[in-house]
Amino acid sequence: MTIDNPLSDGEGASSPKFRVLALYSTTVESDHVRFAYAVLRFFTQIAARNDFLFDATTDWPTLTEAGLATYDVVIWINDFPQNAEQRAAFEKYMENGGSWLGFHVSAYNDKHTNWPWFVNFLGGAIFYTNNWPPLPAELIVDDREHPVTRQMPTEYTAPAEEWYMWKPSPRLNSDVKVLVTLNPSNYPLGTKDILTGGDIPVVWTNTRYNMLYINMGHGESSTGSTIQNTMFEDAILWLGGKGGLLAVE
């Protein structure tokens, strides 16, 4: 696999606690590319602080069974697998105990996606609509006992995002644990495309897998909140510990 993250030499800690591979694209929406570079800088910094290996690449064709075999966590920053071979490799990786962190558009799916496994993986969630333009929003932290959100306040203001609504809501799936939700006090949210109401989880895990989806990821401002960055850091530590086995200090 070609490691092309300019912020990492691919070596990481000499004896890393776990190994992370982040995949991203530079040919997608410009705000999503800006988020990629911002979050790459962030994860490179916390990898050094927390002694885990962090590799990153734009080489999606290397998303194979062999390519994933040496990594404990896979992150999709701003894109997703584009063909059956990559999808099959990822399915096998996750079904065999791998860990996944997905940001924003990485979970996008609609009637043209034709990947039923991935819809089930997300807890049944299918993209329905979003607000536009990206706007800050008040968020509710549903579970402050979970390792990913235990350092967060009950509510906080998140930086500007394109907030996704899913139908059906993943909250309706008994295997899903919602950690953060868009506060209904935000409605109506948007000026061109307006969210007028409804249940909008923005961070959740399907408890059947070692996975976490985070709606944030539209633009570099997504890494501009100390509170939110704490969640990002705790998310990767939780997944690196395979669901909480690694102590989060």
The 8 nearest C-alpha neighbors of each residue, nearest first, counted from 0:
[[1, 61, 2, 66, 58, 56, 62, 60],
 [0, 2, 3, 56, 58, 61, 57, 55],
 [3, 1, 56, 55, 4, 0, 54, 9],
 [2, 4, 56, 5, 1, 55, 57, 7],
 [3, 5, 55, 6, 7, 56, 2, 54],
 [6, 4, 7, 3, 8, 2, 55, 39],
 [7, 5, 4, 40, 43, 8, 39, 3],
 [8, 6, 9, 4, 5, 54, 43, 53],
 [7, 9, 10, 6, 11, 5, 4, 54],
 [10, 8, 54, 7, 11, 2, 53, 52],
 [9, 11, 8, 12, 52, 13, 7, 53],
 [12, 10, 52, 9, 53, 13, 51, 47],
 [11, 13, 15, 14, 50, 52, 51, 10],
 [12, 14, 15, 11, 10, 50, 52, 51],
 [15, 13, 12, 16, 50, 51, 11, 52],
 [16, 14, 51, 12, 17, 50, 52, 13],
 [15, 17, 51, 50, 14, 18, 52, 239],
 [18, 16, 51, 15, 239, 71, 52, 19],
 [17, 19, 52, 70, 71, 51, 53, 72],
 [20, 18, 72, 53, 70, 73, 52, 71],
 [19, 21, 54, 73, 55, 53, 74, 72],
 [22, 20, 74, 55, 73, 75, 54, 56],
 [23, 21, 75, 56, 57, 55, 74, 76],
 [22, 24, 57, 76, 77, 78, 75, 56],
 [25, 23, 57, 26, 27, 78, 77, 32],
 [24, 26, 32, 27, 23, 57, 29, 28],
 [27, 25, 24, 28, 32, 29, 31, 23],
 [26, 28, 25, 29, 24, 32, 31, 77],
 [29, 27, 31, 30, 32, 26, 25, 77],
 [28, 30, 32, 31, 27, 33, 26, 218],
 [31, 29, 218, 33, 32, 217, 28, 34],
 [30, 32, 34, 28, 29, 217, 33, 218],
 [33, 31, 35, 29, 34, 30, 25, 28],
 [34, 32, 30, 218, 219, 35, 36, 31],
 [33, 35, 219, 218, 31, 37, 32, 36],
 [36, 34, 32, 38, 33, 37, 39, 76],
 [35, 37, 39, 33, 34, 38, 40, 32],
 [38, 36, 34, 40, 219, 35, 39, 33],
 [37, 39, 41, 40, 35, 36, 34, 42],
 [40, 38, 36, 42, 41, 37, 35, 43],
 [41, 39, 43, 38, 37, 42, 36, 44],
 [40, 42, 38, 44, 39, 43, 37, 45],
 [43, 41, 45, 39, 44, 40, 46, 38],
 [44, 42, 40, 46, 41, 45, 39, 53],
 [45, 43, 41, 42, 46, 47, 40, 48],
 [44, 46, 48, 42, 47, 43, 49, 41],
 [47, 45, 51, 43, 49, 48, 44, 50],
 [46, 48, 45, 50, 44, 49, 43, 51],
 [49, 47, 45, 46, 50, 44, 51, 43],
 [48, 50, 46, 47, 51, 45, 16, 236],
 [51, 49, 15, 47, 12, 46, 48, 16],
 [50, 52, 15, 46, 16, 17, 49, 18],
 [51, 53, 11, 18, 15, 12, 19, 46],
 [54, 52, 19, 20, 46, 11, 18, 51],
 [55, 53, 20, 9, 19, 21, 2, 52],
 [56, 54, 21, 4, 20, 2, 22, 3],
 [55, 57, 3, 2, 22, 58, 4, 21],
 [56, 58, 23, 24, 22, 59, 3, 55],
 [57, 59, 56, 60, 61, 1, 22, 0],
 [58, 60, 61, 62, 57, 22, 80, 56],
 [61, 59, 62, 58, 85, 63, 80, 57],
 [62, 60, 59, 63, 58, 66, 0, 85],
 [63, 61, 60, 85, 59, 66, 67, 88],
 [64, 62, 66, 88, 65, 61, 85, 67],
 [63, 65, 88, 67, 66, 68, 92, 62],
 [66, 64, 68, 63, 67, 69, 62, 61],
 [65, 67, 63, 64, 68, 62, 61, 0],
 [68, 66, 64, 65, 70, 69, 63, 62],
 [67, 69, 65, 66, 70, 64, 92, 71],
 [68, 70, 67, 71, 66, 18, 65, 19],
 [71, 69, 18, 67, 19, 72, 68, 20],
 [70, 72, 18, 97, 19, 17, 98, 239],
 [73, 71, 98, 19, 99, 70, 239, 20],
 [72, 74, 99, 20, 21, 19, 98, 100],
 [75, 73, 21, 100, 99, 101, 76, 22],
 [76, 74, 101, 22, 105, 21, 77, 78],
 [75, 77, 23, 102, 74, 35, 22, 78],
 [78, 76, 105, 23, 104, 31, 75, 24],
 [77, 79, 105, 23, 75, 76, 24, 104],
 [78, 80, 105, 81, 75, 77, 106, 104],
 [81, 79, 85, 86, 82, 59, 78, 62],
 [80, 82, 79, 85, 83, 86, 59, 84],
 [83, 81, 84, 85, 80, 86, 87, 60],
 [82, 84, 86, 85, 87, 81, 80, 88],
 [83, 85, 87, 86, 82, 88, 63, 62],
 [86, 84, 88, 62, 87, 83, 82, 80],
 [85, 87, 83, 89, 84, 88, 80, 90],
 [86, 88, 90, 84, 89, 85, 83, 91],
 [89, 87, 64, 63, 85, 91, 86, 90],
 [88, 90, 92, 86, 87, 91, 93, 85],
 [91, 89, 87, 93, 92, 88, 94, 86],
 [92, 90, 94, 88, 89, 93, 95, 87],
 [93, 91, 89, 97, 95, 90, 94, 88],
 [92, 94, 97, 90, 96, 95, 91, 89],
 [93, 95, 91, 96, 92, 90, 97, 208],
 [96, 94, 93, 92, 97, 91, 90, 208],
 [97, 95, 93, 94, 98, 92, 209, 208],
 [96, 98, 93, 92, 71, 95, 72, 209],
 [99, 97, 72, 209, 210, 238, 73, 71],
 [100, 98, 210, 73, 72, 74, 211, 101],
 [99, 101, 74, 211, 210, 212, 73, 75],
 [102, 100, 212, 75, 105, 74, 213, 76],
 [101, 103, 213, 76, 105, 214, 216, 215],
 [102, 104, 214, 216, 215, 105, 213, 106],
 [105, 103, 107, 106, 77, 102, 78, 216],
 [106, 104, 78, 79, 77, 103, 102, 107],
 [107, 105, 104, 108, 103, 101, 102, 79],
 [108, 106, 104, 105, 126, 109, 103, 125],
 [109, 107, 112, 126, 125, 106, 110, 111],
 [108, 110, 111, 112, 126, 125, 107, 127],
 [111, 109, 112, 113, 108, 125, 126, 114],
 [110, 112, 109, 113, 108, 114, 107, 115],
 [111, 113, 109, 108, 114, 110, 115, 107],
 [114, 112, 111, 115, 110, 109, 108, 116],
 [113, 115, 116, 117, 112, 118, 86, 108],
 [116, 114, 118, 117, 113, 119, 112, 120],
 [117, 115, 119, 118, 114, 120, 90, 121],
 [116, 118, 120, 119, 115, 114, 121, 90],
 [117, 119, 123, 115, 121, 120, 116, 124],
 [120, 118, 123, 122, 116, 121, 117, 115],
 [119, 121, 117, 118, 122, 116, 205, 123],
 [122, 120, 118, 119, 123, 124, 117, 205],
 [121, 123, 119, 169, 120, 124, 172, 205],
 [122, 124, 119, 118, 121, 169, 125, 167],
 [123, 125, 169, 165, 167, 122, 121, 166],
 [126, 124, 165, 166, 108, 109, 127, 123],
 [125, 127, 165, 108, 109, 107, 128, 164],
 [126, 128, 165, 164, 166, 125, 129, 163],
 [129, 127, 164, 163, 126, 165, 130, 194],
 [130, 128, 163, 162, 164, 161, 194, 131],
 [129, 131, 192, 193, 189, 194, 161, 162],
 [132, 130, 192, 189, 133, 191, 190, 161],
 [131, 133, 189, 134, 130, 190, 191, 161],
 [134, 132, 160, 161, 159, 131, 130, 135],
 [133, 135, 159, 160, 132, 136, 161, 189],
 [159, 136, 134, 158, 157, 160, 156, 133],
 [137, 135, 157, 156, 138, 134, 185, 159],
 [136, 138, 156, 182, 155, 157, 181, 185],
 [139, 137, 181, 182, 155, 154, 180, 156],
 [138, 140, 154, 180, 179, 182, 141, 153],
 [141, 139, 179, 153, 142, 154, 178, 138],
 [142, 140, 178, 179, 139, 143, 177, 180],
 [141, 143, 178, 144, 140, 145, 148, 179],
 [142, 144, 149, 148, 145, 140, 141, 151],
 [145, 143, 149, 142, 146, 148, 147, 150],
 [144, 146, 149, 147, 148, 143, 142, 178],
 [147, 145, 149, 148, 144, 237, 233, 243],
 [148, 146, 234, 233, 145, 230, 149, 237],
 [149, 147, 143, 151, 145, 150, 146, 230],
 [148, 150, 143, 144, 146, 145, 151, 147],
 [151, 149, 148, 152, 143, 229, 230, 147],
 [150, 152, 148, 149, 226, 153, 143, 230],
 [153, 151, 154, 155, 150, 140, 143, 149],
 [152, 154, 140, 139, 151, 155, 143, 141],
 [155, 153, 139, 152, 138, 140, 137, 156],
 [154, 156, 138, 137, 157, 152, 139, 153],
 [155, 157, 137, 136, 138, 158, 135, 154],
 [156, 158, 136, 135, 137, 155, 159, 138],
 [159, 157, 135, 221, 220, 160, 156, 224],
 [135, 160, 158, 134, 133, 157, 220, 136],
 [161, 159, 133, 134, 217, 162, 135, 158],
 [160, 162, 133, 130, 129, 217, 163, 131],
 [163, 161, 129, 160, 130, 164, 214, 133],
 [164, 162, 129, 128, 161, 165, 126, 214],
 [163, 165, 128, 199, 127, 129, 126, 162],
 [164, 166, 126, 127, 125, 168, 124, 167],
 [167, 165, 168, 125, 127, 124, 126, 164],
 [166, 168, 124, 165, 169, 125, 123, 171],
 [167, 169, 166, 170, 165, 171, 124, 198],
 [170, 168, 122, 124, 171, 172, 123, 167],
 [171, 169, 168, 172, 175, 177, 176, 200],
 [170, 172, 169, 168, 173, 167, 175, 122],
 [173, 171, 170, 174, 175, 169, 122, 123],
 [172, 174, 175, 171, 170, 176, 122, 169],
 [175, 173, 172, 206, 205, 207, 176, 122],
 [176, 174, 205, 172, 173, 204, 206, 170],
 [175, 177, 204, 203, 178, 205, 174, 206],
 [176, 178, 203, 179, 202, 175, 170, 200],
 [177, 179, 141, 142, 203, 202, 140, 176],
 [180, 178, 140, 202, 141, 201, 139, 177],
 [181, 179, 200, 139, 201, 138, 199, 182],
 [180, 182, 138, 199, 200, 139, 183, 137],
 [181, 183, 138, 184, 137, 139, 185, 180],
 [184, 182, 185, 186, 181, 196, 197, 198],
 [183, 185, 182, 186, 137, 187, 181, 136],
 [186, 184, 183, 188, 182, 187, 136, 137],
 [187, 185, 188, 195, 184, 183, 196, 194],
 [186, 188, 195, 194, 185, 193, 189, 196],
 [189, 187, 186, 194, 193, 185, 130, 195],
 [190, 188, 193, 130, 131, 192, 191, 132],
 [189, 191, 192, 193, 131, 132, 188, 130],
 [192, 190, 131, 189, 193, 132, 130, 188],
 [193, 191, 131, 130, 189, 190, 129, 194],
 [194, 192, 189, 130, 188, 190, 195, 191],
 [195, 193, 188, 130, 187, 196, 186, 189],
 [194, 196, 187, 186, 193, 188, 197, 189],
 [197, 195, 194, 186, 183, 187, 198, 199],
 [196, 198, 199, 195, 183, 194, 164, 186],
 [197, 199, 200, 168, 196, 181, 180, 164],
 [198, 200, 164, 181, 180, 201, 197, 165],
 [201, 199, 180, 202, 179, 181, 177, 198],
 [200, 202, 214, 180, 179, 213, 199, 181],
 [203, 201, 213, 179, 178, 212, 200, 177],
 [204, 202, 177, 178, 212, 176, 211, 201],
 [203, 205, 211, 176, 175, 210, 206, 212],
 [204, 206, 175, 207, 174, 208, 122, 176],
 [205, 207, 208, 174, 204, 175, 176, 209],
 [208, 206, 205, 174, 209, 175, 120, 210],
 [209, 207, 206, 210, 205, 93, 96, 98],
 [210, 208, 98, 242, 241, 238, 99, 97],
 [211, 209, 99, 208, 98, 204, 100, 205],
 [210, 212, 204, 100, 203, 99, 101, 213],
 [211, 213, 101, 203, 202, 100, 102, 204],
 [212, 214, 202, 102, 215, 201, 101, 103],
 [215, 213, 103, 201, 102, 202, 216, 212],
 [216, 214, 103, 213, 102, 221, 217, 160],
 [215, 217, 103, 221, 34, 102, 218, 214],
 [218, 216, 31, 160, 30, 34, 215, 161],
 [219, 217, 30, 34, 33, 220, 31, 221],
 [218, 220, 34, 221, 33, 37, 222, 217],
 [221, 219, 223, 222, 218, 158, 159, 34],
 [222, 220, 219, 223, 216, 158, 218, 215],
 [221, 223, 220, 224, 219, 228, 38, 37],
 [222, 224, 220, 221, 225, 158, 219, 228],
 [225, 223, 227, 226, 222, 228, 158, 221],
 [226, 224, 228, 227, 229, 223, 222, 230],
 [227, 225, 229, 224, 228, 151, 230, 155],
 [226, 228, 230, 224, 229, 225, 231, 157],
 [227, 229, 231, 225, 230, 226, 224, 222],
 [230, 228, 232, 226, 227, 231, 233, 225],
 [229, 231, 233, 227, 228, 232, 147, 234],
 [232, 230, 228, 234, 229, 233, 227, 235],
 [233, 231, 229, 234, 230, 235, 228, 236],
 [232, 234, 147, 236, 230, 235, 231, 237],
 [235, 233, 147, 231, 237, 232, 236, 230],
 [234, 236, 238, 237, 232, 233, 239, 231],
 [237, 235, 239, 233, 234, 238, 240, 232],
 [238, 236, 243, 234, 240, 235, 239, 242],
 [237, 239, 241, 235, 240, 242, 236, 98],
 [240, 238, 236, 241, 237, 235, 17, 72],
 [239, 241, 245, 244, 237, 238, 243, 242],
 [242, 240, 238, 239, 243, 244, 209, 237],
 [241, 243, 238, 237, 240, 244, 209, 239],
 [242, 244, 237, 240, 245, 241, 146, 246],
 [245, 243, 240, 242, 241, 246, 237, 239],
 [246, 244, 240, 243, 247, 237, 236, 239],
 [245, 247, 248, 244, 243, 240, 237, 236],
 [248, 246, 245, 236, 233, 237, 146, 243],
 [247, 246, 233, 245, 49, 236, 146, 150]]
